[in-house]
């Protein structure tokens, strides 16, 4: 006779839901937020889909974790496609950066790393509708604006805007970026 892993009561009279690794009674399954009707989708897929550790916090939490995992996988795939470190991609995506802005940031980080600068010390911020700001500590390293029509970078807090042709246009600015970085560290 199977006992419910959640309440410990027999599932014979209360209804039996088989999970991958345990048994639940129908009332407990419903209390967790799942559809407990005999023809419900949750009941039909429970045996092959759910384990007790995955659903013990309820259906809402199970779905939240599942979607967070899918979002992280999609972000990781996109970061690999663009060529960014995953952590950088997630930060820049949260700041609503375009693909070209992300590629430009990755190019800047690669150039700084080649010159012996630690790009992991750079943090990013953006005001809504404004340029992307890159900081080392509390000091501004550069500002970047990269849209379809406008492409510029300003190195340092008091630097001039320099028009760029794309991520590759950053190569000619490597000396200025490295000098500014070293002033701030």
C-alpha positions as CSV (number, residue, x, y, z in Angstrom):
1,X,0.0,0.0,0.0
2,X,1.5,3.3,-1.1
3,X,1.8,6.2,1.2
4,X,1.8,9.9,0.3
5,X,5.3,11.3,0.6
6,X,3.9,14.7,1.7
7,X,1.2,13.8,4.2
8,X,2.0,10.1,4.9
9,X,-1.6,8.9,4.4
10,X,-2.6,6.0,2.2
11,X,-3.1,6.8,-1.5
12,X,-5.6,3.9,-1.9
13,X,-8.6,5.9,-0.8
14,X,-7.4,9.4,-1.4
15,X,-6.3,8.9,-5.1
16,X,-2.9,7.9,-6.3
17,X,-0.4,10.1,-8.2
18,X,2.8,8.4,-9.2
19,X,5.9,10.6,-9.6
20,X,9.3,9.5,-10.9
21,X,10.6,8.8,-7.4
22,X,7.6,8.9,-5.0
23,X,3.8,8.7,-4.6
24,X,1.4,11.5,-3.7
25,X,-2.2,11.5,-2.8
26,X,-4.5,13.5,-5.1
27,X,-5.4,16.1,-2.4
28,X,-1.7,16.9,-1.8
29,X,-1.1,17.1,-5.5
30,X,-3.9,19.6,-5.9
31,X,-2.7,21.6,-2.8
32,X,0.7,22.0,-4.6
33,X,-1.2,23.7,-7.5
34,X,-1.4,20.9,-10.0
35,X,-4.4,19.7,-11.9
36,X,-5.5,16.6,-10.0
37,X,-8.4,15.5,-12.2
38,X,-8.1,11.9,-13.5
39,X,-7.7,13.1,-17.1
40,X,-5.7,16.2,-16.3
41,X,-2.4,16.7,-18.1
42,X,-0.5,17.0,-14.8
43,X,-1.6,13.6,-13.7
44,X,-0.9,12.0,-17.1
45,X,2.7,13.3,-17.2
46,X,3.6,13.1,-13.5
47,X,5.2,9.7,-13.6
48,X,7.6,10.6,-16.4
49,X,8.1,14.3,-15.7
50,X,8.0,15.2,-12.0
51,X,10.2,14.2,-9.2
52,X,9.4,15.0,-5.5
53,X,12.3,17.4,-5.1
54,X,11.2,19.3,-8.2
55,X,7.6,19.9,-7.1
56,X,7.7,19.9,-3.3
57,X,7.5,23.7,-3.3
58,X,4.4,23.8,-5.6
59,X,3.7,24.2,-9.3
60,X,4.3,27.9,-9.4
61,X,7.9,27.5,-8.0
62,X,8.5,24.5,-10.3
63,X,7.4,26.5,-13.3
64,X,9.5,29.5,-12.2
65,X,12.7,27.4,-11.9
66,X,12.0,25.6,-15.2
67,X,11.6,29.0,-17.1
68,X,14.6,30.5,-15.4
69,X,16.7,27.4,-16.5
70,X,15.4,27.8,-20.1
71,X,16.1,31.5,-20.1
72,X,19.6,30.9,-18.8
73,X,20.2,28.3,-21.5
74,X,19.0,30.6,-24.2
75,X,21.2,33.4,-22.9
76,X,24.2,31.1,-22.8
77,X,23.6,30.1,-26.4
78,X,23.2,33.7,-27.5
79,X,26.4,34.7,-25.6
80,X,28.3,32.0,-27.4
81,X,26.9,33.1,-30.7
82,X,28.0,36.7,-30.1
83,X,31.3,35.7,-28.5
84,X,30.7,37.2,-25.0
85,X,31.4,35.7,-21.7
86,X,28.1,34.5,-20.3
87,X,28.2,36.9,-17.3
88,X,28.8,39.9,-19.5
89,X,26.0,38.9,-21.9
90,X,23.5,38.6,-19.1
91,X,24.5,42.0,-17.6
92,X,24.4,43.7,-21.0
93,X,21.1,42.0,-21.9
94,X,19.6,43.2,-18.7
95,X,20.6,46.8,-19.8
96,X,18.8,46.3,-23.1
97,X,22.0,46.5,-25.2
98,X,21.8,45.7,-28.9
99,X,23.8,42.9,-30.5
100,X,26.3,45.4,-31.9
101,X,26.8,47.1,-28.5
102,X,27.5,43.7,-27.1
103,X,30.0,42.9,-29.8
104,X,31.7,46.3,-29.3
105,X,31.9,45.7,-25.5
106,X,33.4,42.3,-26.2
107,X,35.9,43.8,-28.6
108,X,36.9,46.5,-26.0
109,X,37.3,43.8,-23.3
110,X,39.5,41.6,-25.6
111,X,41.7,44.6,-26.5
112,X,42.1,45.5,-22.8
113,X,42.9,41.9,-21.9
114,X,45.6,41.8,-24.7
115,X,47.2,44.8,-23.1
116,X,47.3,43.3,-19.6
117,X,44.2,45.1,-18.2
118,X,41.6,43.1,-16.3
119,X,38.3,43.5,-18.0
120,X,36.5,41.8,-15.1
121,X,36.9,45.1,-13.1
122,X,34.6,46.9,-15.5
123,X,31.0,47.3,-14.5
124,X,28.2,48.6,-16.7
125,X,25.2,50.9,-16.2
126,X,22.6,52.5,-18.5
127,X,20.0,55.1,-17.9
128,X,16.8,54.5,-20.0
129,X,17.4,55.9,-23.5
130,X,21.0,56.8,-22.6
131,X,24.4,55.5,-23.7
132,X,26.0,52.5,-22.1
133,X,28.4,53.6,-19.3
134,X,31.4,51.4,-18.4
135,X,33.0,52.0,-15.0
136,X,36.1,50.9,-13.2
137,X,35.2,51.4,-9.6
138,X,33.3,54.6,-9.4
139,X,35.1,56.3,-12.3
140,X,33.8,56.4,-15.9
141,X,36.0,54.4,-18.3
142,X,33.9,55.0,-21.4
143,X,30.4,55.7,-22.8
144,X,29.1,53.9,-25.8
145,X,26.2,54.6,-28.1
146,X,25.5,52.2,-30.9
147,X,22.3,52.4,-32.7
148,X,21.4,52.0,-36.4
149,X,22.1,55.7,-37.0
150,X,24.4,56.7,-34.2
151,X,27.7,55.1,-33.4
152,X,30.1,56.8,-31.0
153,X,32.4,56.2,-28.0
154,X,33.6,58.7,-25.4
155,X,36.7,57.6,-23.5
156,X,36.9,59.0,-20.0
157,X,34.6,61.4,-18.3
158,X,35.9,64.5,-20.2
159,X,36.7,62.9,-23.5
160,X,35.3,63.8,-26.9
161,X,32.8,61.7,-28.7
162,X,34.6,59.7,-31.4
163,X,32.5,58.2,-34.2
164,X,33.1,54.6,-34.8
165,X,32.4,52.4,-37.9
166,X,31.5,49.3,-35.8
167,X,33.1,46.9,-33.4
168,X,36.2,46.8,-35.5
169,X,36.5,50.6,-35.4
170,X,37.6,50.3,-31.7
171,X,41.0,49.0,-32.8
172,X,42.4,52.5,-33.4
173,X,41.3,53.6,-29.9
174,X,43.1,50.9,-28.0
175,X,45.9,53.2,-26.7
176,X,43.4,55.7,-25.3
177,X,41.3,53.0,-23.7
178,X,44.4,51.4,-22.1
179,X,45.7,54.8,-20.8
180,X,42.3,55.7,-19.3
181,X,42.0,52.2,-17.7
182,X,45.4,52.5,-16.1
183,X,44.6,56.0,-14.8
184,X,41.5,54.6,-13.0
185,X,43.1,51.4,-11.5
